[in-house]
């Protein structure tokens, strides 16, 4: 699972700098970084793009994947600290392995205010699978 997530992140880091953004989206996305976390079965998992004094954070992508589970279930992941308020994302934890949920934001979504962290949280989902997550973005 860690190898799969690392491979996905490596590909993203290669491709993301090649993506062009219109001038209306704000600062250049140079310096996109992904913050990743791997949880344990039945526990919530959090990845935080840390706040930086005097700067906004920008969220460019979220990746959520699950390990094998005993029973298929669904849950709701949340992203806090965003302009416009908390975002909720329905996620599925299938019995048979599935491709990770990859959600890209173009244009990137800014933090609600200066020096505000953006936090991705996937709650404990009862199917027993391990959760691996990444929140990708930059600050400016």
GUBA-88379 format. One record per atom (N, C-alpha, C): residue number from 1; residue in three letters; chain; atom name; x, y, z. Coordinates in Angstrom, 3 decimals, decimal comma, always signed. Last residue first. Layout:
N
<NUM 'ALA' 'A' 'CA' <X Y Z>>
...
//
This chain:
140
<140 'UNK' 'A' 'N' <+1,222 +30,844 -0,542>>
<140 'UNK' 'A' 'CA' <+1,717 +32,037 -1,215>>
<140 'UNK' 'A' 'C' <+1,135 +33,264 -0,527>>
<139 'UNK' 'A' 'N' <+1,678 +27,287 -0,675>>
<139 'UNK' 'A' 'CA' <+1,277 +28,518 +0,014>>
<139 'UNK' 'A' 'C' <+1,916 +29,710 -0,687>>
<138 'UNK' 'A' 'N' <+0,111 +24,300 -2,003>>
<138 'UNK' 'A' 'CA' <+1,231 +25,238 -1,863>>
<138 'UNK' 'A' 'C' <+0,746 +26,442 -1,067>>
<137 'UNK' 'A' 'N' <-0,720 +20,765 -2,088>>
<137 'UNK' 'A' 'CA' <-0,962 +22,189 -2,258>>
<137 'UNK' 'A' 'C' <+0,309 +22,997 -2,103>>
<136 'UNK' 'A' 'N' <-2,435 +17,779 -1,228>>
<136 'UNK' 'A' 'CA' <-1,378 +18,443 -1,987>>
<136 'UNK' 'A' 'C' <-1,713 +19,917 -2,174>>
<135 'UNK' 'A' 'N' <-2,803 +15,250 +0,999>>
<135 'UNK' 'A' 'CA' <-3,351 +16,564 +0,660>>
<135 'UNK' 'A' 'C' <-2,208 +17,320 +0,004>>
<134 'UNK' 'A' 'N' <-3,410 +11,788 +1,132>>
<134 'UNK' 'A' 'CA' <-2,478 +12,875 +0,815>>
<134 'UNK' 'A' 'C' <-3,287 +14,125 +0,513>>
<133 'UNK' 'A' 'N' <-3,737 +8,661 +2,934>>
<133 'UNK' 'A' 'CA' <-4,250 +9,906 +2,372>>
<133 'UNK' 'A' 'C' <-3,118 +10,876 +2,061>>
<132 'UNK' 'A' 'N' <-4,793 +5,433 +3,563>>
<132 'UNK' 'A' 'CA' <-3,632 +6,235 +3,191>>
<132 'UNK' 'A' 'C' <-4,163 +7,474 +2,496>>
<131 'UNK' 'A' 'N' <-6,175 +3,259 +5,955>>
<131 'UNK' 'A' 'CA' <-6,400 +4,409 +5,082>>
<131 'UNK' 'A' 'C' <-5,057 +5,109 +4,837>>
<130 'UNK' 'A' 'N' <-6,970 -0,183 +6,224>>
<130 'UNK' 'A' 'CA' <-6,024 +0,892 +6,520>>
<130 'UNK' 'A' 'C' <-6,242 +2,013 +5,509>>
<129 'UNK' 'A' 'N' <-10,207 -1,554 +7,061>>
<129 'UNK' 'A' 'CA' <-9,106 -1,264 +6,153>>
<129 'UNK' 'A' 'C' <-8,226 -0,126 +6,632>>
<128 'UNK' 'A' 'N' <-12,478 -2,042 +8,543>>
<128 'UNK' 'A' 'CA' <-11,219 -2,616 +8,994>>
<128 'UNK' 'A' 'C' <-10,026 -2,302 +8,121>>
<127 'UNK' 'A' 'N' <-14,926 -0,884 +8,162>>
<127 'UNK' 'A' 'CA' <-14,623 -2,090 +7,397>>
<127 'UNK' 'A' 'C' <-13,291 -2,721 +7,757>>
<126 'UNK' 'A' 'N' <-15,539 +1,566 +9,469>>
<126 'UNK' 'A' 'CA' <-15,622 +0,299 +10,206>>
<126 'UNK' 'A' 'C' <-15,268 -0,960 +9,438>>
<125 'UNK' 'A' 'N' <-13,420 +4,256 +9,551>>
<125 'UNK' 'A' 'CA' <-14,442 +3,571 +8,762>>
<125 'UNK' 'A' 'C' <-14,391 +2,108 +9,158>>
<124 'UNK' 'A' 'N' <-12,676 +7,180 +11,129>>
<124 'UNK' 'A' 'CA' <-12,574 +5,723 +11,260>>
<124 'UNK' 'A' 'C' <-13,730 +5,111 +10,486>>
<123 'UNK' 'A' 'N' <-12,523 +9,836 +8,642>>
<123 'UNK' 'A' 'CA' <-12,878 +9,251 +9,933>>
<123 'UNK' 'A' 'C' <-12,631 +7,749 +9,953>>
<122 'UNK' 'A' 'N' <-10,092 +11,750 +7,307>>
<122 'UNK' 'A' 'CA' <-10,927 +10,596 +6,959>>
<122 'UNK' 'A' 'C' <-11,230 +9,901 +8,278>>
<121 'UNK' 'A' 'N' <-9,383 +15,086 +6,757>>
<121 'UNK' 'A' 'CA' <-9,632 +14,072 +7,772>>
<121 'UNK' 'A' 'C' <-10,545 +12,988 +7,211>>
<120 'UNK' 'A' 'N' <-7,215 +17,639 +5,943>>
<120 'UNK' 'A' 'CA' <-7,988 +16,531 +5,386>>
<120 'UNK' 'A' 'C' <-8,136 +15,487 +6,475>>
<119 'UNK' 'A' 'N' <-6,907 +21,044 +6,504>>
<119 'UNK' 'A' 'CA' <-6,842 +19,726 +7,138>>
<119 'UNK' 'A' 'C' <-7,780 +18,744 +6,447>>
<118 'UNK' 'A' 'N' <-4,936 +23,838 +6,195>>
<118 'UNK' 'A' 'CA' <-5,970 +23,063 +5,513>>
<118 'UNK' 'A' 'C' <-5,807 +21,627 +5,995>>
<117 'UNK' 'A' 'N' <-4,340 +26,642 +8,363>>
<117 'UNK' 'A' 'CA' <-4,020 +25,299 +7,898>>
<117 'UNK' 'A' 'C' <-5,217 +24,717 +7,148>>
<116 'UNK' 'A' 'N' <-3,877 +30,033 +7,725>>
<116 'UNK' 'A' 'CA' <-4,841 +29,009 +8,132>>
<116 'UNK' 'A' 'C' <-4,434 +27,671 +7,533>>
<115 'UNK' 'A' 'N' <-2,676 +32,509 +7,007>>
<115 'UNK' 'A' 'CA' <-2,126 +31,693 +8,096>>
<115 'UNK' 'A' 'C' <-3,136 +30,684 +8,639>>
<114 'UNK' 'A' 'N' <-5,589 +34,228 +5,843>>
<114 'UNK' 'A' 'CA' <-4,133 +34,109 +5,939>>
<114 'UNK' 'A' 'C' <-3,773 +33,212 +7,121>>
<113 'UNK' 'A' 'N' <-8,507 +32,115 +5,389>>
<113 'UNK' 'A' 'CA' <-7,836 +33,365 +5,738>>
<113 'UNK' 'A' 'C' <-6,333 +33,155 +5,679>>
<112 'UNK' 'A' 'N' <-9,249 +29,720 +4,126>>
<112 'UNK' 'A' 'CA' <-10,272 +30,721 +4,446>>
<112 'UNK' 'A' 'C' <-9,676 +32,087 +4,769>>
<111 'UNK' 'A' 'N' <-7,133 +28,763 +1,367>>
<111 'UNK' 'A' 'CA' <-7,544 +28,690 +2,767>>
<111 'UNK' 'A' 'C' <-8,499 +29,845 +3,051>>
<110 'UNK' 'A' 'N' <-8,320 +28,132 -1,995>>
<110 'UNK' 'A' 'CA' <-7,499 +28,810 -0,992>>
<110 'UNK' 'A' 'C' <-8,011 +28,522 +0,413>>
<109 'UNK' 'A' 'N' <-8,103 +25,625 -4,389>>
<109 'UNK' 'A' 'CA' <-8,970 +26,257 -3,397>>
<109 'UNK' 'A' 'C' <-8,086 +26,863 -2,310>>
<108 'UNK' 'A' 'N' <-7,006 +25,902 -7,834>>
<108 'UNK' 'A' 'CA' <-6,826 +25,477 -6,444>>
<108 'UNK' 'A' 'C' <-7,767 +26,242 -5,509>>
<107 'UNK' 'A' 'N' <-9,465 +25,791 -10,545>>
<107 'UNK' 'A' 'CA' <-8,290 +26,328 -9,856>>
<107 'UNK' 'A' 'C' <-8,181 +25,792 -8,431>>
<106 'UNK' 'A' 'N' <-9,040 +22,610 -9,781>>
<106 'UNK' 'A' 'CA' <-8,513 +23,573 -10,733>>
<106 'UNK' 'A' 'C' <-9,603 +24,590 -11,025>>
<105 'UNK' 'A' 'N' <-8,319 +19,951 -7,854>>
<105 'UNK' 'A' 'CA' <-9,008 +21,233 -7,798>>
<105 'UNK' 'A' 'C' <-8,315 +22,209 -8,739>>
<104 'UNK' 'A' 'N' <-8,915 +16,438 -7,912>>
<104 'UNK' 'A' 'CA' <-8,072 +17,590 -8,262>>
<104 'UNK' 'A' 'C' <-8,923 +18,853 -8,265>>
<103 'UNK' 'A' 'N' <-8,923 +13,519 -6,238>>
<103 'UNK' 'A' 'CA' <-9,770 +14,676 -6,493>>
<103 'UNK' 'A' 'C' <-8,861 +15,878 -6,707>>
<102 'UNK' 'A' 'N' <-8,917 +10,149 -6,335>>
<102 'UNK' 'A' 'CA' <-8,053 +11,299 -6,600>>
<102 'UNK' 'A' 'C' <-8,955 +12,458 -7,000>>
<101 'UNK' 'A' 'N' <-9,153 +7,252 -4,611>>
<101 'UNK' 'A' 'CA' <-9,960 +8,408 -4,989>>
<101 'UNK' 'A' 'C' <-8,995 +9,577 -5,144>>
<100 'UNK' 'A' 'N' <-7,328 +4,411 -5,915>>
<100 'UNK' 'A' 'CA' <-7,505 +5,515 -4,959>>
<100 'UNK' 'A' 'C' <-8,453 +6,579 -5,513>>
<99 'UNK' 'A' 'N' <-9,083 +1,517 -7,098>>
<99 'UNK' 'A' 'CA' <-8,125 +2,591 -7,320>>
<99 'UNK' 'A' 'C' <-8,365 +3,699 -6,302>>
<98 'UNK' 'A' 'N' <-9,740 -1,156 -4,769>>
<98 'UNK' 'A' 'CA' <-10,127 -0,217 -5,821>>
<98 'UNK' 'A' 'C' <-9,028 +0,818 -5,982>>
<97 'UNK' 'A' 'N' <-10,110 -4,505 -3,611>>
<97 'UNK' 'A' 'CA' <-9,311 -3,291 -3,765>>
<97 'UNK' 'A' 'C' <-9,756 -2,434 -4,948>>
<96 'UNK' 'A' 'N' <-13,252 -5,502 -2,416>>
<96 'UNK' 'A' 'CA' <-12,166 -5,756 -3,355>>
<96 'UNK' 'A' 'C' <-11,424 -4,447 -3,569>>
<95 'UNK' 'A' 'N' <-14,903 -4,044 -0,691>>
<95 'UNK' 'A' 'CA' <-14,284 -5,298 -0,228>>
<95 'UNK' 'A' 'C' <-13,080 -5,618 -1,113>>
<94 'UNK' 'A' 'N' <-14,419 -0,413 -0,573>>
<94 'UNK' 'A' 'CA' <-14,940 -1,663 -1,137>>
<94 'UNK' 'A' 'C' <-14,242 -2,887 -0,562>>
<93 'UNK' 'A' 'N' <-15,311 +2,313 +0,747>>
<93 'UNK' 'A' 'CA' <-14,298 +1,342 +1,142>>
<93 'UNK' 'A' 'C' <-14,800 -0,017 +0,658>>
<92 'UNK' 'A' 'N' <-15,825 +5,549 -0,544>>
<92 'UNK' 'A' 'CA' <-16,236 +4,151 -0,451>>
<92 'UNK' 'A' 'C' <-15,043 +3,297 -0,054>>
<91 'UNK' 'A' 'N' <-16,715 +8,836 +0,526>>
<91 'UNK' 'A' 'CA' <-15,696 +7,871 +0,123>>
<91 'UNK' 'A' 'C' <-16,233 +6,462 +0,337>>
<90 'UNK' 'A' 'N' <-17,804 +12,100 -0,030>>
<90 'UNK' 'A' 'CA' <-18,210 +10,724 +0,207>>
<90 'UNK' 'A' 'C' <-17,113 +9,798 -0,306>>
<89 'UNK' 'A' 'N' <-16,616 +14,954 +1,474>>
<89 'UNK' 'A' 'CA' <-16,417 +14,082 +0,325>>
<89 'UNK' 'A' 'C' <-16,858 +12,672 +0,716>>
<88 'UNK' 'A' 'N' <-17,155 +18,345 +2,339>>
<88 'UNK' 'A' 'CA' <-17,378 +16,930 +2,663>>
<88 'UNK' 'A' 'C' <-17,281 +16,113 +1,384>>
<87 'UNK' 'A' 'N' <-15,498 +21,256 +3,402>>
<87 'UNK' 'A' 'CA' <-15,931 +20,442 +2,263>>
<87 'UNK' 'A' 'C' <-16,071 +18,998 +2,736>>
<86 'UNK' 'A' 'N' <-16,154 +24,187 +5,273>>
<86 'UNK' 'A' 'CA' <-15,752 +22,775 +5,262>>
<86 'UNK' 'A' 'C' <-16,326 +22,064 +4,044>>
<85 'UNK' 'A' 'N' <-15,781 +27,393 +3,538>>
<85 'UNK' 'A' 'CA' <-16,174 +26,483 +4,605>>
<85 'UNK' 'A' 'C' <-15,708 +25,051 +4,390>>
<84 'UNK' 'A' 'N' <-14,880 +29,355 +1,885>>
<84 'UNK' 'A' 'CA' <-16,213 +28,811 +1,614>>
<84 'UNK' 'A' 'C' <-16,664 +27,790 +2,633>>
<83 'UNK' 'A' 'N' <-11,613 +28,326 +2,024>>
<83 'UNK' 'A' 'CA' <-12,472 +29,462 +1,684>>
<83 'UNK' 'A' 'C' <-13,833 +28,876 +1,290>>
<82 'UNK' 'A' 'N' <-10,922 +25,779 +4,486>>
<82 'UNK' 'A' 'CA' <-11,066 +26,256 +3,112>>
<82 'UNK' 'A' 'C' <-11,923 +27,505 +3,014>>
<81 'UNK' 'A' 'N' <-10,704 +24,437 +6,856>>
<81 'UNK' 'A' 'CA' <-9,784 +25,549 +6,645>>
<81 'UNK' 'A' 'C' <-9,897 +26,163 +5,262>>
<80 'UNK' 'A' 'N' <-11,140 +20,900 +6,134>>
<80 'UNK' 'A' 'CA' <-11,441 +22,142 +6,841>>
<80 'UNK' 'A' 'C' <-10,376 +23,191 +6,532>>
<79 'UNK' 'A' 'N' <-12,643 +18,292 +4,637>>
<79 'UNK' 'A' 'CA' <-11,490 +19,175 +4,470>>
<79 'UNK' 'A' 'C' <-11,879 +20,502 +5,107>>
<78 'UNK' 'A' 'N' <-13,634 +14,920 +5,402>>
<78 'UNK' 'A' 'CA' <-13,835 +16,375 +5,444>>
<78 'UNK' 'A' 'C' <-12,521 +17,096 +5,206>>
<77 'UNK' 'A' 'N' <-15,315 +11,978 +4,264>>
<77 'UNK' 'A' 'CA' <-14,077 +12,677 +4,591>>
<77 'UNK' 'A' 'C' <-14,381 +14,175 +4,602>>
<76 'UNK' 'A' 'N' <-17,616 +9,670 +5,192>>
<76 'UNK' 'A' 'CA' <-17,502 +11,044 +4,713>>
<76 'UNK' 'A' 'C' <-16,184 +11,638 +5,212>>
<75 'UNK' 'A' 'N' <-18,134 +6,299 +3,948>>
<75 'UNK' 'A' 'CA' <-17,936 +7,294 +4,996>>
<75 'UNK' 'A' 'C' <-17,830 +8,671 +4,368>>
<74 'UNK' 'A' 'N' <-19,177 +2,893 +3,519>>
<74 'UNK' 'A' 'CA' <-18,892 +4,231 +3,023>>
<74 'UNK' 'A' 'C' <-18,715 +5,168 +4,205>>
<73 'UNK' 'A' 'N' <-18,092 -0,549 +3,096>>
<73 'UNK' 'A' 'CA' <-18,795 +0,522 +3,806>>
<73 'UNK' 'A' 'C' <-18,460 +1,855 +3,143>>
<72 'UNK' 'A' 'N' <-17,762 -4,009 +2,797>>
<72 'UNK' 'A' 'CA' <-17,818 -2,723 +2,097>>
<72 'UNK' 'A' 'C' <-18,640 -1,722 +2,905>>
<71 'UNK' 'A' 'N' <-15,728 -5,803 +5,102>>
<71 'UNK' 'A' 'CA' <-17,056 -5,510 +4,571>>
<71 'UNK' 'A' 'C' <-17,039 -4,135 +3,907>>
<70 'UNK' 'A' 'N' <-12,997 -6,072 +5,500>>
<70 'UNK' 'A' 'CA' <-13,853 -7,234 +5,734>>
<70 'UNK' 'A' 'C' <-15,243 -7,039 +5,139>>
<69 'UNK' 'A' 'N' <-10,540 -4,743 +3,159>>
<69 'UNK' 'A' 'CA' <-11,505 -4,626 +4,250>>
<69 'UNK' 'A' 'C' <-12,347 -5,887 +4,353>>
<68 'UNK' 'A' 'N' <-7,305 -3,572 +2,102>>
<68 'UNK' 'A' 'CA' <-8,365 -4,582 +2,102>>
<68 'UNK' 'A' 'C' <-9,252 -4,465 +3,346>>
<67 'UNK' 'A' 'N' <-6,946 +0,050 +2,270>>
<67 'UNK' 'A' 'CA' <-6,429 -1,293 +2,170>>
<67 'UNK' 'A' 'C' <-7,589 -2,278 +2,170>>
<66 'UNK' 'A' 'N' <-7,768 +3,004 +0,368>>
<66 'UNK' 'A' 'CA' <-8,025 +2,067 +1,457>>
<66 'UNK' 'A' 'C' <-7,358 +0,738 +1,181>>
<65 'UNK' 'A' 'N' <-7,013 +6,457 -0,278>>
<65 'UNK' 'A' 'CA' <-7,053 +5,041 -0,663>>
<65 'UNK' 'A' 'C' <-7,189 +4,171 +0,579>>
<64 'UNK' 'A' 'N' <-7,195 +9,649 -1,583>>
<64 'UNK' 'A' 'CA' <-7,648 +8,794 -0,481>>
<64 'UNK' 'A' 'C' <-7,681 +7,361 -0,987>>
<63 'UNK' 'A' 'N' <-5,865 +12,774 -2,264>>
<63 'UNK' 'A' 'CA' <-5,828 +11,361 -2,648>>
<63 'UNK' 'A' 'C' <-6,217 +10,548 -1,415>>
<62 'UNK' 'A' 'N' <-6,404 +15,985 -3,557>>
<62 'UNK' 'A' 'CA' <-6,582 +15,093 -2,416>>
<62 'UNK' 'A' 'C' <-6,578 +13,665 -2,950>>
<61 'UNK' 'A' 'N' <-4,993 +19,108 -4,671>>
<61 'UNK' 'A' 'CA' <-5,415 +17,720 -4,879>>
<61 'UNK' 'A' 'C' <-5,509 +16,975 -3,567>>
<60 'UNK' 'A' 'N' <-4,570 +21,766 -4,031>>
<60 'UNK' 'A' 'CA' <-4,617 +21,394 -5,440>>
<60 'UNK' 'A' 'C' <-5,164 +19,991 -5,664>>
<59 'UNK' 'A' 'N' <-5,114 +24,431 -1,898>>
<59 'UNK' 'A' 'CA' <-5,280 +22,986 -2,039>>
<59 'UNK' 'A' 'C' <-5,435 +22,652 -3,518>>
<58 'UNK' 'A' 'N' <-3,091 +26,889 -0,556>>
<58 'UNK' 'A' 'CA' <-3,920 +26,540 -1,707>>
<58 'UNK' 'A' 'C' <-3,926 +25,022 -1,844>>
<57 'UNK' 'A' 'N' <-2,833 +29,234 +2,115>>
<57 'UNK' 'A' 'CA' <-2,589 +27,902 +1,581>>
<57 'UNK' 'A' 'C' <-3,524 +27,703 +0,402>>
<56 'UNK' 'A' 'N' <-1,512 +32,545 +2,336>>
<56 'UNK' 'A' 'CA' <-2,646 +31,656 +2,153>>
<56 'UNK' 'A' 'C' <-2,121 +30,286 +1,744>>
<55 'UNK' 'A' 'N' <+0,625 +34,107 +4,812>>
<55 'UNK' 'A' 'CA' <+0,374 +33,502 +3,507>>
<55 'UNK' 'A' 'C' <-0,921 +32,688 +3,520>>
<54 'UNK' 'A' 'N' <+1,301 +34,999 +7,357>>
<54 'UNK' 'A' 'CA' <+1,218 +35,976 +6,277>>
<54 'UNK' 'A' 'C' <+0,937 +35,403 +4,906>>
<53 'UNK' 'A' 'N' <+2,676 +31,949 +8,393>>
<53 'UNK' 'A' 'CA' <+2,368 +33,325 +8,756>>
<53 'UNK' 'A' 'C' <+2,383 +34,236 +7,523>>
<52 'UNK' 'A' 'N' <+1,153 +29,083 +7,304>>
<52 'UNK' 'A' 'CA' <+2,381 +29,869 +7,197>>
<52 'UNK' 'A' 'C' <+1,995 +31,319 +7,463>>
<51 'UNK' 'A' 'N' <-0,166 +25,894 +8,353>>
<51 'UNK' 'A' 'CA' <-0,304 +27,330 +8,114>>
<51 'UNK' 'A' 'C' <+1,073 +27,986 +8,058>>
<50 'UNK' 'A' 'N' <+0,212 +22,708 +6,684>>
<50 'UNK' 'A' 'CA' <+0,425 +23,630 +7,806>>
<50 'UNK' 'A' 'C' <+0,269 +25,090 +7,395>>
<49 'UNK' 'A' 'N' <-1,963 +20,528 +5,725>>
<49 'UNK' 'A' 'CA' <-1,081 +21,486 +5,064>>
<49 'UNK' 'A' 'C' <-0,945 +22,627 +6,073>>
<48 'UNK' 'A' 'N' <-2,341 +17,384 +7,206>>
<48 'UNK' 'A' 'CA' <-2,490 +18,835 +7,370>>
<48 'UNK' 'A' 'C' <-1,461 +19,595 +6,545>>
<47 'UNK' 'A' 'N' <-4,285 +14,510 +7,437>>
<47 'UNK' 'A' 'CA' <-3,123 +15,117 +6,777>>
<47 'UNK' 'A' 'C' <-3,348 +16,627 +6,773>>
<46 'UNK' 'A' 'N' <-5,473 +11,830 +9,449>>
<46 'UNK' 'A' 'CA' <-5,461 +13,260 +9,156>>
<46 'UNK' 'A' 'C' <-4,155 +13,659 +8,468>>
<45 'UNK' 'A' 'N' <-7,743 +9,220 +10,121>>
<45 'UNK' 'A' 'CA' <-6,441 +9,602 +9,572>>
<45 'UNK' 'A' 'C' <-6,510 +11,062 +9,126>>
<44 'UNK' 'A' 'N' <-9,236 +7,055 +12,611>>
<44 'UNK' 'A' 'CA' <-9,273 +8,200 +11,697>>
<44 'UNK' 'A' 'C' <-7,849 +8,566 +11,279>>
<43 'UNK' 'A' 'N' <-9,182 +3,443 +12,512>>
<43 'UNK' 'A' 'CA' <-8,845 +4,720 +13,156>>
<43 'UNK' 'A' 'C' <-8,939 +5,852 +12,137>>
<42 'UNK' 'A' 'N' <-9,454 +0,929 +11,329>>
<42 'UNK' 'A' 'CA' <-10,482 +1,380 +12,264>>
<42 'UNK' 'A' 'C' <-10,188 +2,696 +12,964>>
<41 'UNK' 'A' 'N' <-6,020 +0,404 +10,895>>
<41 'UNK' 'A' 'CA' <-7,369 -0,108 +10,676>>
<41 'UNK' 'A' 'C' <-8,320 +0,409 +11,754>>
<40 'UNK' 'A' 'N' <-4,194 +3,500 +10,803>>
<40 'UNK' 'A' 'CA' <-4,325 +2,098 +11,181>>
<40 'UNK' 'A' 'C' <-5,776 +1,686 +11,002>>
<39 'UNK' 'A' 'N' <-2,984 +5,660 +8,143>>
<39 'UNK' 'A' 'CA' <-3,620 +5,348 +9,419>>
<39 'UNK' 'A' 'C' <-3,574 +3,867 +9,726>>
<38 'UNK' 'A' 'N' <-0,619 +7,666 +6,798>>
<38 'UNK' 'A' 'CA' <-1,163 +6,313 +6,718>>
<38 'UNK' 'A' 'C' <-1,695 +5,966 +8,093>>
<37 'UNK' 'A' 'N' <-0,357 +10,735 +5,055>>
<37 'UNK' 'A' 'CA' <-0,486 +10,017 +6,324>>
<37 'UNK' 'A' 'C' <-1,067 +8,638 +6,044>>
<36 'UNK' 'A' 'N' <+1,303 +13,527 +3,459>>
<36 'UNK' 'A' 'CA' <+0,662 +12,211 +3,467>>
<36 'UNK' 'A' 'C' <+0,607 +11,625 +4,866>>
<35 'UNK' 'A' 'N' <+1,282 +16,362 +1,592>>
<35 'UNK' 'A' 'CA' <+1,418 +15,903 +2,972>>
<35 'UNK' 'A' 'C' <+0,637 +14,600 +3,058>>
<34 'UNK' 'A' 'N' <+2,987 +17,540 -1,210>>
<34 'UNK' 'A' 'CA' <+1,932 +16,671 -0,702>>
<34 'UNK' 'A' 'C' <+2,272 +16,254 +0,728>>
<33 'UNK' 'A' 'N' <+3,525 +20,724 -2,734>>
<33 'UNK' 'A' 'CA' <+3,977 +19,624 -1,890>>
<33 'UNK' 'A' 'C' <+2,779 +18,825 -1,432>>
<32 'UNK' 'A' 'N' <+4,528 +22,978 -5,192>>
<32 'UNK' 'A' 'CA' <+3,453 +22,107 -4,704>>
<32 'UNK' 'A' 'C' <+4,068 +20,962 -3,915>>
<31 'UNK' 'A' 'N' <+6,231 +24,893 -6,247>>
<31 'UNK' 'A' 'CA' <+6,440 +24,443 -4,880>>
<31 'UNK' 'A' 'C' <+5,305 +23,616 -4,323>>
<30 'UNK' 'A' 'N' <+4,130 +26,954 -8,137>>
<30 'UNK' 'A' 'CA' <+5,479 +26,437 -7,938>>
<30 'UNK' 'A' 'C' <+5,629 +26,019 -6,477>>
<29 'UNK' 'A' 'N' <+1,656 +27,991 -8,873>>
<29 'UNK' 'A' 'CA' <+1,695 +26,799 -8,036>>
<29 'UNK' 'A' 'C' <+3,086 +26,192 -7,879>>
<28 'UNK' 'A' 'N' <+1,378 +31,536 -8,570>>
<28 'UNK' 'A' 'CA' <+1,915 +30,378 -9,280>>
<28 'UNK' 'A' 'C' <+1,974 +29,173 -8,359>>
<27 'UNK' 'A' 'N' <-1,669 +33,014 -7,282>>
<27 'UNK' 'A' 'CA' <-0,224 +32,812 -7,351>>
<27 'UNK' 'A' 'C' <+0,160 +31,543 -8,110>>
<26 'UNK' 'A' 'N' <-4,654 +33,077 -9,270>>
<26 'UNK' 'A' 'CA' <-3,827 +33,572 -8,181>>
<26 'UNK' 'A' 'C' <-2,375 +33,224 -8,378>>
<25 'UNK' 'A' 'N' <-6,249 +32,456 -11,385>>
<25 'UNK' 'A' 'CA' <-6,308 +31,580 -10,221>>
<25 'UNK' 'A' 'C' <-5,425 +32,044 -9,074>>
<24 'UNK' 'A' 'N' <-5,996 +33,989 -13,667>>
<24 'UNK' 'A' 'CA' <-7,025 +34,379 -12,707>>
<24 'UNK' 'A' 'C' <-7,032 +33,518 -11,446>>
<23 'UNK' 'A' 'N' <-4,205 +32,914 -15,432>>
<23 'UNK' 'A' 'CA' <-3,736 +34,011 -14,588>>
<23 'UNK' 'A' 'C' <-4,741 +34,377 -13,500>>
<22 'UNK' 'A' 'N' <-4,526 +29,319 -15,385>>
<22 'UNK' 'A' 'CA' <-4,869 +30,639 -15,917>>
<22 'UNK' 'A' 'C' <-4,430 +31,707 -14,924>>
<21 'UNK' 'A' 'N' <-1,893 +26,988 -15,296>>
<21 'UNK' 'A' 'CA' <-3,020 +27,600 -14,627>>
<21 'UNK' 'A' 'C' <-3,256 +28,968 -15,241>>
<20 'UNK' 'A' 'N' <-0,693 +23,923 -16,577>>
<20 'UNK' 'A' 'CA' <-0,724 +25,380 -16,635>>
<20 'UNK' 'A' 'C' <-1,997 +25,887 -15,982>>
<19 'UNK' 'A' 'N' <+1,315 +21,351 -15,398>>
<19 'UNK' 'A' 'CA' <-0,044 +21,825 -15,566>>
<19 'UNK' 'A' 'C' <-0,022 +23,347 -15,582>>
<18 'UNK' 'A' 'N' <+3,818 +20,615 -14,713>>
<18 'UNK' 'A' 'CA' <+3,569 +20,813 -16,134>>
<18 'UNK' 'A' 'C' <+2,164 +21,333 -16,399>>
<17 'UNK' 'A' 'N' <+3,858 +20,091 -11,980>>
<17 'UNK' 'A' 'CA' <+4,521 +21,316 -12,444>>
<17 'UNK' 'A' 'C' <+4,253 +21,617 -13,926>>
<16 'UNK' 'A' 'N' <+2,397 +17,578 -12,001>>
<16 'UNK' 'A' 'CA' <+1,796 +18,821 -11,526>>
<16 'UNK' 'A' 'C' <+2,529 +20,074 -11,972>>
<15 'UNK' 'A' 'N' <+4,026 +15,387 -12,853>>
<15 'UNK' 'A' 'CA' <+3,030 +15,979 -13,741>>
<15 'UNK' 'A' 'C' <+2,537 +17,346 -13,288>>
<14 'UNK' 'A' 'N' <+5,715 +14,762 -10,715>>
<14 'UNK' 'A' 'CA' <+6,290 +14,966 -12,040>>
<14 'UNK' 'A' 'C' <+5,313 +15,733 -12,924>>
<13 'UNK' 'A' 'N' <+3,979 +14,457 -8,636>>
<13 'UNK' 'A' 'CA' <+5,000 +15,490 -8,506>>
<13 'UNK' 'A' 'C' <+5,692 +15,769 -9,838>>
<12 'UNK' 'A' 'N' <+2,502 +12,266 -9,590>>
<12 'UNK' 'A' 'CA' <+1,870 +13,572 -9,433>>
<12 'UNK' 'A' 'C' <+2,898 +14,693 -9,355>>
<11 'UNK' 'A' 'N' <+4,423 +10,228 -9,449>>
<11 'UNK' 'A' 'CA' <+3,868 +10,615 -10,749>>
<11 'UNK' 'A' 'C' <+3,244 +12,002 -10,665>>
<10 'UNK' 'A' 'N' <+4,765 +10,173 -6,663>>
<10 'UNK' 'A' 'CA' <+5,900 +10,479 -7,530>>
<10 'UNK' 'A' 'C' <+5,422 +10,934 -8,907>>
<9 'UNK' 'A' 'N' <+2,235 +9,414 -5,773>>
<9 'UNK' 'A' 'CA' <+2,745 +10,743 -5,421>>
<9 'UNK' 'A' 'C' <+3,915 +11,142 -6,312>>
<8 'UNK' 'A' 'N' <+2,155 +6,808 -6,800>>
<8 'UNK' 'A' 'CA' <+1,167 +7,803 -7,238>>
<8 'UNK' 'A' 'C' <+1,686 +9,206 -6,959>>
<7 'UNK' 'A' 'N' <+4,252 +5,665 -5,334>>
<7 'UNK' 'A' 'CA' <+4,298 +5,722 -6,793>>
<7 'UNK' 'A' 'C' <+3,360 +6,764 -7,349>>
<6 'UNK' 'A' 'N' <+3,272 +5,870 -2,737>>
<6 'UNK' 'A' 'CA' <+4,511 +6,567 -3,082>>
<6 'UNK' 'A' 'C' <+4,646 +6,701 -4,595>>
<5 'UNK' 'A' 'N' <+1,048 +4,188 -2,947>>
<5 'UNK' 'A' 'CA' <+0,853 +5,609 -2,661>>
<5 'UNK' 'A' 'C' <+2,100 +6,411 -3,034>>
<4 'UNK' 'A' 'N' <+2,383 +1,737 -3,421>>
<4 'UNK' 'A' 'CA' <+1,414 +2,260 -4,376>>
<4 'UNK' 'A' 'C' <+1,236 +3,764 -4,187>>
<3 'UNK' 'A' 'N' <+3,885 +1,499 -1,072>>
<3 'UNK' 'A' 'CA' <+4,577 +1,578 -2,346>>
<3 'UNK' 'A' 'C' <+3,657 +2,157 -3,418>>
<2 'UNK' 'A' 'N' <+1,911 +1,269 +0,856>>
<2 'UNK' 'A' 'CA' <+2,783 +2,436 +0,906>>
<2 'UNK' 'A' 'C' <+3,503 +2,621 -0,421>>
<1 'UNK' 'A' 'N' <+0,836 -1,181 +0,000>>
<1 'UNK' 'A' 'CA' <+0,000 +0,000 +0,000>>
<1 'UNK' 'A' 'C' <+0,881 +1,245 +0,000>>
//
